[in-house]
Amino acid sequence: MNLKLFPLYLLLFSFSYSQEINKLDVRNFEALKTEFVPDKEQTLVINFWATWCAPCVKELPYFEEISKAYNRDDVEVILVSLDFPQHYESKLNPFINKHGIVSRVIALNDPDSNNWIPKVDENWTGSIPATLIISNSTYKFYEQTFTKESLLHELKTFLN
């Protein structure tokens, strides 16, 4: 490598990395809740998770399989990350890239969890993973870890 070009390579690399980070959709809860309305015939699967939550990470591939298996007009998976804002660059974005996440990821940056958690579901204790499945007027909340089979079973009840 030509050492005279090294600063240019470094600059280009840092620019492309910062562009990658800027793609993360960061919202407060008021902006997030606009996503809780499915299109006419669409079913939404909204999963609340974090990179530091082992059960969340374990079930993520099941949500990814749904994203890949269904047309987005029929089923859309939205992964709502509860990672801490100071970890977006160091943990969240590298995790998304390393695992090739195809679902839409929204980072929820709203520290007033005592206010927004009961707006998602009045019985939610705040533990994760937690998932909403919404279709037309049907809304169901799950405060649990899914197996592949149990997630597909629940989704099919919304699609039939």
C-alpha positions in Angstrom: 0.0 0.0 0.0 1.3 3.4 -0.8 1.7 5.2 2.5 1.0 8.6 0.9 -2.5 7.3 0.1 -3.1 5.9 3.5 -4.9 9.0 4.9 -7.2 9.0 1.9 -8.1 5.3 2.5 -8.7 6.1 6.1 -10.9 9.0 5.3 -12.9 7.0 2.8 -13.3 4.1 5.2 -14.5 6.4 8.1 -16.9 8.1 5.7 -18.5 4.9 4.6 -18.7 3.6 8.2 -20.4 6.8 9.3 -22.8 6.6 6.4 -23.7 3.1 7.6 -24.4 4.3 11.1 -26.5 7.2 9.9 -28.9 4.7 8.2 -30.2 3.6 11.6 -33.8 4.8 12.2 -33.8 6.4 15.7 -37.1 7.5 17.1 -38.9 8.4 20.3 -42.1 6.6 21.2 -44.4 9.1 19.7 -42.7 8.6 16.3 -42.5 4.9 16.8 -46.2 4.4 17.5 -47.1 5.6 14.0 -45.7 2.2 12.8 -48.4 0.4 14.8 -50.9 0.8 12.0 -50.7 -1.9 9.3 -51.7 -1.2 5.7 -55.0 -2.6 4.6 -54.2 -6.3 4.3 -50.9 -6.2 6.0 -49.9 -8.0 9.3 -47.2 -6.3 11.4 -44.9 -8.2 13.6 -43.1 -5.7 16.0 -40.4 -7.2 18.2 -38.9 -5.3 21.1 -35.3 -6.6 21.7 -31.7 -5.6 22.5 -28.3 -6.9 21.6 -27.5 -7.4 25.3 -30.6 -9.7 25.7 -29.6 -13.3 25.1 -33.2 -14.6 24.7 -33.8 -11.8 22.2 -30.8 -12.6 20.1 -31.7 -16.3 20.2 -35.1 -15.7 18.7 -34.1 -13.1 16.1 -33.4 -15.6 13.3 -37.1 -16.6 13.5 -38.2 -13.1 12.9 -35.7 -12.8 10.1 -37.1 -16.0 8.5 -40.5 -14.4 8.5 -39.1 -11.3 6.8 -37.6 -13.4 4.1 -40.5 -15.7 3.6 -43.4 -13.2 3.3 -43.9 -10.3 0.9 -43.6 -7.1 2.9 -47.1 -6.1 1.7 -48.5 -9.1 3.5 -46.2 -9.3 6.6 -43.7 -6.7 7.8 -41.3 -7.4 10.6 -40.1 -4.4 12.6 -37.3 -4.9 15.1 -37.4 -2.2 17.8 -34.1 -2.1 19.5 -33.9 -1.0 23.1 -30.1 -0.7 23.0 -28.7 2.3 24.8 -28.0 5.3 22.5 -24.3 5.2 23.4 -24.1 1.7 22.0 -25.7 2.4 18.6 -22.3 2.7 16.9 -20.3 0.2 19.0 -22.8 -2.6 19.3 -26.1 -2.2 17.5 -25.0 -1.3 14.0 -22.1 -3.9 14.0 -24.7 -6.5 15.2 -27.1 -5.6 12.4 -24.3 -5.8 9.8 -22.7 -8.9 11.1 -26.0 -10.9 11.2 -27.2 -9.5 7.8 -30.5 -8.3 9.4 -33.1 -7.7 6.6 -36.0 -6.6 8.7 -36.4 -3.0 9.4 -34.7 -1.9 12.6 -35.8 1.1 14.6 -33.8 2.2 17.6 -36.2 3.4 20.3 -34.5 6.4 22.1 -37.1 7.4 24.6 -35.9 7.3 28.2 -39.4 7.7 29.7 -40.2 4.0 29.7 -42.6 4.3 32.5 -44.7 6.4 30.1 -44.5 4.4 26.9 -44.4 0.8 28.1 -48.1 0.8 29.2 -49.0 2.4 25.9 -47.7 -0.6 24.1 -49.7 -2.9 26.4 -51.1 -2.1 29.8 -49.9 -5.4 31.2 -46.3 -5.3 29.9 -43.8 -5.4 32.8 -41.1 -4.0 30.5 -39.2 -7.3 30.1 -37.9 -8.3 26.7 -38.2 -10.0 24.4 -41.7 -8.7 23.7 -43.7 -8.8 20.5 -46.8 -7.2 19.0 -48.7 -8.8 16.2 -51.2 -6.4 14.6 -53.6 -7.1 11.7 -56.6 -4.9 10.8 -58.4 -4.5 14.2 -56.6 -7.5 15.8 -53.8 -6.6 18.3 -52.0 -9.2 20.4 -49.1 -8.7 22.8 -46.7 -11.4 23.8 -44.2 -10.9 26.7 -42.3 -14.1 26.0 -39.5 -15.8 24.0 -40.7 -17.5 20.9 -39.5 -20.8 19.4 -39.7 -20.9 15.6 -42.8 -23.1 15.7 -44.6 -20.9 18.3 -43.9 -17.7 16.3 -45.1 -19.2 13.1 -48.2 -20.6 14.8 -49.1 -17.2 16.2 -48.5 -15.5 12.9 -50.7 -18.0 11.0 -53.6 -17.2 13.3 -53.5 -13.6 12.0 -53.1 -14.7 8.4 -56.1 -17.1 8.3 
